[in-house]
Amino acid sequence: MNSLITHRDYGSEPLNEADLAADPFEQFASWLADAESAELTEPNAMVLSTVDGDGVPSSRTVLLRGVHEGGFEFYTNYDSRKGRALAEHPVASALFPWYLLQRQVIITGTVERVSSTASDTYFASRPYKSQIAAIASEQSRPIDSRGELESRMAEVAATFPENESVPRPDGWGGFRLVPSRVEFWKGRRSRLHDRLVYSREASGDSAWQVTRLQP
């Protein structure tokens, strides 16, 4: 148990209000670029949290695939656990855990589907095996064995050979997380972390307000 009781003090680099960009999307782009420059593993990975119709929360890691139309976009099976949860409660939180940089970004807001055209475009850009895997897998549903899943994959590959167009499944596509709150967290010494939050009442033309929170 003692191995779990660890303490690592963070650095002295501050996050000041004067250093922030005018809006959270610009600030996020700057921090994401830093994470990419630092060669972090999967810098666009985010922990997405949802709540289902029974009020049960769940979290999983997904990949950010773009920031468009005022939101953070990711793709999935609409009949997956997260897809069903978002259909029932179209709200979510996403966390970017850039631990090696002693930074986190936490995004909270409403979720909407991206257009079919956008989903088609992204699906067409995926590697071939990722395309056929999206067809073969009934994401989040039980299956008897790994062998059964691989057999499905082979069947789909036979139906849609490589180097031919693979159609996007109707139940697969994109979501856009439209933020009402974005927190930028910077680790500091003695656990006196910097936490600066952009927030606004609703999406649209309302201005972003910046608030400093106690750690």
C-alpha positions in Angstrom: 0.0 0.0 0.0 2.8 2.4 0.7 3.8 2.4 -3.0 0.5 4.1 -3.7 1.2 7.0 -1.3 3.4 9.1 -3.5 4.0 12.9 -3.7 5.6 14.7 -6.6 5.9 18.5 -6.4 5.3 20.3 -9.6 7.2 23.2 -11.1 7.1 26.9 -10.7 6.0 27.8 -14.3 2.8 29.9 -13.8 -0.4 30.2 -15.7 -1.4 33.9 -15.5 -4.6 35.6 -16.8 -2.4 38.0 -18.9 -0.9 35.0 -20.7 -4.3 33.6 -21.9 -5.6 33.8 -25.4 -8.8 35.7 -26.2 -10.9 32.5 -26.3 -10.5 28.9 -25.1 -10.1 27.5 -28.6 -7.1 29.5 -29.3 -5.6 28.7 -25.9 -6.3 25.0 -26.5 -4.7 25.0 -29.9 -1.5 26.5 -28.3 -1.4 23.9 -25.5 -2.1 21.1 -28.0 0.8 22.3 -30.1 3.0 22.2 -27.0 1.9 18.6 -26.3 2.7 17.6 -29.9 6.1 19.4 -29.8 6.9 17.5 -26.5 6.2 14.3 -28.4 3.7 13.1 -25.8 2.0 9.8 -26.6 -1.4 10.5 -28.3 -1.5 14.2 -27.4 -5.1 14.3 -28.9 -6.4 11.6 -26.6 -9.1 12.7 -24.2 -11.0 11.0 -21.4 -14.7 11.4 -22.3 -17.3 11.1 -19.6 -21.0 10.6 -20.1 -24.1 9.8 -18.1 -26.7 7.2 -19.2 -30.5 7.2 -18.8 -30.2 5.7 -15.3 -27.8 8.4 -14.2 -24.8 6.0 -14.3 -21.5 7.7 -15.3 -18.9 6.1 -17.5 -15.6 7.3 -18.9 -13.3 6.1 -21.8 -10.5 7.5 -23.9 -11.3 8.7 -27.4 -9.3 10.7 -29.9 -10.0 14.3 -30.7 -10.4 14.5 -34.5 -10.8 18.2 -35.0 -12.1 21.5 -33.7 -14.8 22.8 -35.9 -17.9 25.0 -35.7 -17.2 25.9 -32.1 -16.7 22.4 -30.8 -14.4 19.4 -30.2 -15.1 16.5 -32.6 -14.7 12.7 -32.1 -16.1 9.7 -33.9 -17.7 6.5 -32.7 -20.4 3.9 -33.1 -23.7 5.6 -32.3 -25.0 2.4 -30.7 -22.0 2.1 -28.4 -22.3 2.7 -24.7 -21.3 6.3 -25.1 -23.4 6.8 -28.2 -26.5 5.6 -26.4 -25.7 7.7 -23.3 -25.3 10.8 -25.5 -28.6 10.1 -27.2 -30.3 10.1 -23.7 -28.3 12.9 -22.2 -26.4 15.0 -24.8 -23.9 16.4 -22.3 -20.3 15.4 -21.6 -17.0 16.3 -20.1 -13.6 15.7 -21.8 -10.3 15.7 -20.0 -6.9 16.1 -21.8 -4.3 14.7 -19.3 -0.9 16.0 -20.4 0.8 14.8 -17.2 4.4 15.3 -18.4 3.7 18.9 -19.1 1.9 19.2 -15.7 -1.1 20.5 -17.6 -4.8 19.5 -18.0 -7.7 20.8 -20.0 -11.2 20.0 -18.9 -14.1 20.7 -21.3 -17.8 20.6 -20.3 -20.7 21.2 -22.6 -23.5 19.9 -24.8 -23.0 17.3 -27.5 -24.5 17.2 -31.0 -24.0 15.0 -34.0 -21.9 16.3 -36.9 -23.4 16.3 -40.3 -23.6 13.1 -42.4 -21.3 14.7 -44.9 -18.6 15.4 -42.3 -18.9 11.8 -41.0 -18.6 10.5 -44.6 -15.5 12.6 -45.2 -13.8 11.5 -42.0 -14.7 7.8 -42.5 -13.2 7.9 -46.0 -9.9 9.2 -44.6 -9.5 6.3 -42.1 -7.2 3.4 -42.8 -8.8 0.5 -44.6 -8.7 -1.9 -41.6 -10.2 0.7 -39.3 -13.0 1.1 -41.8 -13.9 -2.6 -42.0 -13.4 -2.9 -38.2 -16.1 -0.2 -37.7 -18.5 -2.4 -39.7 -17.5 -5.7 -38.1 -17.7 -4.5 -34.5 -21.0 -4.0 -32.7 -19.2 -1.7 -30.2 -19.9 -2.3 -26.5 -22.0 -5.4 -27.2 -21.0 -8.8 -25.7 -19.4 -11.4 -28.0 -18.5 -15.0 -27.3 -14.8 -14.9 -28.3 -12.0 -13.0 -30.0 -12.2 -15.6 -32.8 -15.8 -14.7 -33.6 -14.8 -11.0 -33.9 -11.9 -11.9 -36.2 -14.3 -14.0 -38.3 -16.6 -11.1 -38.7 -13.7 -8.9 -39.8 -12.7 -11.5 -42.4 -16.3 -11.6 -43.8 -16.4 -7.8 -44.1 -13.0 -7.7 -45.8 -14.3 -10.3 -48.3 -17.4 -8.1 -49.0 -15.3 -4.9 -49.3 -11.9 -5.8 -50.7 -9.0 -3.4 -50.0 -8.5 -0.6 -52.5 -12.3 -0.4 -53.1 -14.6 2.1 -51.5 -15.9 1.1 -48.1 -19.3 2.7 -47.2 -19.7 4.3 -43.8 -22.1 2.3 -41.6 -25.4 4.2 -40.8 -24.8 3.8 -37.1 -21.3 5.2 -37.1 -20.3 8.9 -37.2 -19.2 12.0 -35.4 -20.1 14.0 -32.3 -19.2 17.6 -31.5 -18.7 18.7 -27.9 -19.8 22.4 -27.7 -18.2 23.8 -24.6 -19.9 26.1 -22.0 -16.9 25.8 -19.7 -13.2 25.1 -20.4 -10.6 24.8 -17.6 -6.9 25.1 -18.1 -5.0 23.6 -15.2 -1.3 24.0 -14.5 0.5 22.1 -11.8 2.4 24.3 -9.3 4.5 23.7 -6.2 3.0 22.8 -2.8 -0.3 21.9 -4.6 -1.1 25.5 -5.2 -2.0 24.8 -8.8 -3.2 27.4 -11.3 -6.8 26.9 -12.5 -8.2 29.3 -15.0 -11.7 28.8 -16.4 -13.4 30.2 -19.5 -17.2 30.1 -19.2 -20.3 31.6 -20.7 -24.0 31.2 -20.2 -24.8 29.7 -23.6 -23.2 29.0 -26.9 -23.3 31.8 -29.5 -22.1 35.4 -29.4 -21.9 35.7 -25.6 -18.4 36.7 -24.4 -16.2 34.3 -22.6 -15.5 35.1 -18.9 -12.3 34.0 -17.2 -12.3 33.0 -13.5 -9.5 31.8 -11.4 -10.4 28.9 -9.1 -8.6 27.9 -5.9 -6.7 24.6 -6.2 
